[in-house]
Amino acid sequence: MFQKIPAQALSDTVARQLLDNIDAGAFPRGSKLPTEAVLAQEFGVSRTVVREAISRLKHEGVVEPRQGSGVFVTEQAGIKPLRIDYAEVSSPDAVLQIVELRRAIEAEVAAQAAKRRTDEDIEAIETALARIGHDVAEGGDGVEADVAFHRALAQATRNPYFIKTLEFLSQYLEAATAVTRGNEARYEDFSRQVREEHEAIVEAIRAGDEMAARNAAQTHMFNAARRLSQGQS
């Protein structure tokens, strides 16, 4: 049923194979998984690796540990959440593909934010934008501040699924964002371009101009991909 696996990415691979078996019906909803010891022997890994894999599946709502009884497949296990293995996004091309996906989402986020924003939203967005400049000026990379800025845009849409989707994608782009921030710190043109792109988004949202906000966000993400490519070259 299971395959022996190499040492790299062990817990991710174990989790993926367990999930494949659950999806295939080998472990129906409500059924109990084999014990850690049995799984460790089947996979040829340590019990610690199995425990980490189970923890990941628990986090995704696929399984649930029951004290004294074992680990069971949940009733919602058949609902497949969006997953991206870190191994899948280890290449520059894959990261750029995620940026491409994010561009489509960010454009609509900006447009909806322009349509629905309140004065409080504008204040939160401007505060987040100012924090990026402050962090960079203090010698930081501004990555966390950048994430907070885009989260503030998403919150202004009043659509919680924009927020959840962007947070999901952002976890795979933090390292790439750090690369582009490093370039911005070295090249004043990069830093100025990013600042102007952010300001254009904010100005369009403040004015309630949906089309301008969408265009500004698309431009920003197009240029983000270009800067990332230059940073990796």
C-alpha positions in Angstrom: 0.0 0.0 0.0 2.8 2.4 0.9 6.2 3.1 -0.7 9.6 3.5 1.0 10.6 7.1 0.7 13.9 9.1 0.8 15.1 11.1 3.8 14.3 14.5 2.3 10.9 16.0 3.0 9.9 12.9 4.9 6.9 14.3 6.9 5.5 16.0 3.8 5.8 12.8 1.8 4.3 10.7 4.5 1.4 13.1 4.8 0.8 13.1 1.1 0.8 9.3 0.8 -1.6 9.1 3.8 -3.8 11.6 2.2 -3.7 9.8 -1.2 -4.8 6.6 0.6 -7.6 8.4 2.4 -8.8 9.9 -0.8 -8.7 6.5 -2.5 -10.9 5.1 0.2 -8.3 2.9 1.9 -9.2 4.7 5.1 -12.9 5.7 5.0 -14.4 8.6 7.0 -14.6 7.7 10.6 -12.0 4.9 10.4 -9.0 4.6 12.5 -5.5 5.0 11.1 -2.7 2.4 11.9 -0.7 3.2 15.0 2.5 5.4 14.7 4.6 2.3 15.2 2.9 0.5 12.3 3.0 3.5 10.0 6.7 4.1 10.8 7.5 0.5 9.9 5.4 0.7 6.7 7.1 3.9 5.5 10.6 3.1 6.8 10.8 6.3 8.8 10.9 7.3 12.5 7.8 7.7 14.6 8.7 11.4 14.9 8.3 11.8 11.2 5.0 10.0 11.3 3.9 12.2 14.2 4.8 15.4 12.2 2.8 14.1 9.2 -0.2 13.3 11.3 0.0 16.8 12.8 -0.1 18.3 9.4 -3.2 16.3 8.4 -4.8 17.3 11.7 -4.1 21.0 11.0 -5.8 20.5 7.6 -8.9 18.9 9.2 -8.3 15.5 7.6 -7.7 13.5 10.8 -8.4 13.9 14.5 -6.5 12.3 17.5 -8.7 10.9 20.2 -7.2 10.5 23.6 -6.6 6.8 24.3 -8.2 5.7 21.1 -5.9 6.7 18.3 -6.1 8.8 15.2 -9.3 8.8 13.1 -10.2 10.1 9.7 -12.7 13.0 10.0 -16.1 13.2 8.4 -14.9 16.2 6.3 -11.9 14.4 5.0 -13.5 14.0 1.6 -13.5 17.8 1.2 -10.2 18.5 -0.4 -8.6 21.7 0.8 -6.2 23.6 -1.4 -2.6 22.3 -0.8 0.7 23.3 -2.2 3.7 21.3 -1.0 6.8 23.4 -0.4 8.7 21.1 -2.6 6.5 22.2 -5.5 7.4 25.9 -5.1 11.2 25.4 -4.7 11.9 26.5 -8.3 11.9 30.1 -9.5 9.3 29.3 -12.2 6.9 27.9 -9.6 7.2 31.0 -7.5 6.5 33.2 -10.5 3.4 31.1 -11.3 2.1 31.8 -7.8 2.8 35.5 -8.3 0.8 35.3 -11.5 -2.1 33.7 -9.6 -1.8 36.3 -6.9 -1.9 39.1 -9.5 -5.4 38.1 -10.7 -6.6 38.1 -7.1 -4.9 41.3 -6.0 -6.4 43.1 -8.9 -9.9 42.2 -7.9 -9.1 42.9 -4.2 -8.0 46.4 -5.1 -11.2 47.0 -7.2 -13.5 45.8 -4.4 -11.6 47.7 -1.8 -12.1 50.9 -3.9 -15.8 50.1 -4.0 -16.4 49.2 -0.4 -13.7 51.0 1.7 -14.6 53.1 4.7 -12.6 56.0 6.2 -11.3 53.5 8.8 -10.1 51.2 6.0 -8.2 54.0 4.4 -6.6 54.9 7.7 -5.5 51.2 8.2 -4.2 51.0 4.6 -2.2 54.2 4.9 -0.8 53.1 8.3 0.3 49.8 6.8 1.9 51.6 3.9 3.8 53.9 6.1 5.1 51.0 8.2 6.8 49.5 5.1 8.8 52.7 4.5 9.6 52.8 8.2 10.8 49.2 8.4 13.0 49.6 5.3 14.4 52.9 6.6 15.4 51.1 9.8 17.3 48.5 7.9 14.6 45.8 7.8 13.3 44.0 4.7 9.7 45.2 5.2 8.3 41.7 4.4 5.9 41.6 7.3 4.8 45.2 6.7 4.2 44.3 3.0 2.0 41.4 4.0 0.1 43.6 6.5 -0.4 46.2 3.7 -1.9 43.7 1.4 -4.0 42.2 4.2 -5.4 45.7 4.9 -6.4 46.0 1.2 -8.2 42.6 1.5 -10.0 43.6 4.7 -11.4 46.6 3.0 -13.2 44.3 0.5 -15.5 42.9 3.3 -14.9 39.5 1.7 -13.2 37.1 4.2 -12.3 34.7 1.4 -10.0 37.2 -0.2 -8.2 37.5 3.1 -7.9 33.7 3.6 -6.7 33.1 0.0 -4.1 35.8 0.1 -2.8 34.6 3.5 -2.6 31.1 2.0 -0.5 32.3 -1.0 1.6 34.7 1.1 3.2 31.9 3.1 4.8 30.6 -0.1 6.1 34.0 -1.2 7.7 35.3 1.9 11.2 34.1 0.9 10.7 35.5 -2.6 9.5 38.8 -1.2 12.7 39.0 0.9 14.7 38.6 -2.3 13.0 41.5 -3.9 13.3 43.6 -0.7 17.0 42.9 -0.7 17.2 44.3 -4.3 15.2 47.3 -3.3 17.6 48.0 -0.5 20.5 47.9 -3.0 18.9 49.7 -5.8 17.1 53.0 -5.1 15.2 52.7 -8.3 13.5 49.5 -7.1 12.6 51.0 -3.8 11.1 54.1 -5.4 9.2 52.1 -8.0 7.6 49.9 -5.3 6.7 53.0 -3.2 5.1 54.6 -6.2 3.2 51.5 -7.1 1.8 51.1 -3.6 0.8 54.8 -3.5 -1.0 54.5 -6.8 -3.1 51.6 -5.4 -3.9 53.6 -2.3 -4.8 56.8 -4.2 -7.2 54.9 -6.5 -8.9 53.1 -3.5 -9.1 56.4 -1.6 -10.8 58.0 -4.7 -13.2 55.0 -5.0 -12.0 54.4 -8.6 -12.4 50.6 -9.1 -10.8 50.5 -12.6 -7.8 52.6 -11.6 -7.3 50.4 -8.4 -7.5 47.2 -10.5 -4.9 48.6 -13.0 -2.6 49.8 -10.3 -2.6 46.4 -8.6 -2.0 44.6 -11.8 0.9 46.9 -12.6 2.4 46.3 -9.2 2.2 42.5 -9.4 3.6 42.5 -13.0 6.5 44.6 -11.8 6.9 42.4 -8.6 7.4 39.4 -10.9 9.9 41.3 -13.0 11.8 42.3 -9.8 11.8 38.8 -8.5 13.2 37.5 -11.8 16.0 40.0 -11.7 16.7 39.1 -8.1 17.1 35.4 -9.0 19.2 36.0 -12.1 
